[in-house]
């Protein structure tokens, strides 16, 4: 579960299958959504919060949201939740 890595999701709905990659602002995992009947595999991208610097976190959030919006516009996702 992602909570083992310090990530909190409603109802512990994701089971980590493997780490896909990591960049300057985020880590990406292939997970199984155990909250759905067919338990599809999906991708979860989590922001790194190593830096407590406010500007770093703000820049990371901005880039993260921009990427989510672009993926939605391109139709590369059927379910997208970002906050």
C-alpha atoms as one frame of an Amber mdcrd trajectory, in Angstrom:
protein
   0.000   0.000   0.000   1.157   3.545  -0.647   0.565   4.379   3.007   3.673
   2.303   3.760   5.610   5.001   1.923   3.802   7.820   3.728   1.112   8.491
   1.104  -2.504   8.616   2.210  -5.335   7.747  -0.154  -9.001   7.248   0.703
  -9.810   3.691   1.793  -6.271   2.454   1.025  -7.471   1.943  -2.529  -4.105
   1.409  -4.232  -1.742  -1.532  -3.949   1.781  -0.842  -5.226   2.927  -3.240
  -7.929   6.217  -1.512  -8.772   7.967   1.822  -8.974   7.927   3.142 -12.532
  10.205   6.134 -12.167  11.286   9.218 -10.343  12.079  12.774 -11.304  12.947
  16.025  -9.618   9.444  16.698  -8.327   7.685  13.317  -8.199   7.727   9.548
  -7.903   5.593   7.371 -10.188   4.157   3.968  -9.323   2.227   1.269 -11.177
  -0.565   0.323  -8.795  -3.672  -1.792  -8.660  -6.895   0.049  -7.771  -8.380
  -2.429  -5.316 -11.461  -0.263  -4.773 -12.865  -1.247  -8.196 -14.349  -4.652
  -9.060 -11.895  -5.472 -11.866  -8.933  -3.987  -9.941  -7.351  -2.234 -12.944
  -3.715  -1.266 -13.019  -3.105   2.468 -13.130  -0.403   5.020 -12.504  -0.096
   7.082  -9.355   2.221  10.060  -9.343   3.141  11.478  -5.957   4.849  14.776
  -5.277   8.123  14.644  -3.419   8.091  16.850  -0.396  11.763  16.538   0.510
  12.165  20.289   0.506  10.311  22.390   3.037  11.025  25.463   0.964   7.677
  27.088   0.162   8.641  28.146  -3.373   9.840  24.627  -4.231   6.528  23.120
  -3.105   4.521  25.763  -4.960   6.473  25.192  -8.191   6.074  21.428  -7.863
   2.309  21.737  -7.343   1.973  24.041 -10.346   3.867  21.649 -12.626   1.975
  18.654 -11.256  -1.430  20.245 -11.914  -0.385  21.454 -15.368   0.668  17.935
 -16.335  -2.624  16.503 -15.045  -4.626  19.008 -17.082  -2.643  18.277 -20.256
  -3.113  14.519 -19.845  -6.856  15.025 -19.418  -7.036  17.247 -22.505  -5.134
  14.668 -24.550  -7.542  11.985 -23.426  -4.746   9.875 -21.985  -6.694   9.136
 -18.861 -10.190   7.966 -18.114 -10.006   8.638 -14.401  -7.937  11.443 -13.036
  -7.902  12.806  -9.557  -5.537  15.496  -8.467  -5.666  17.962  -5.646
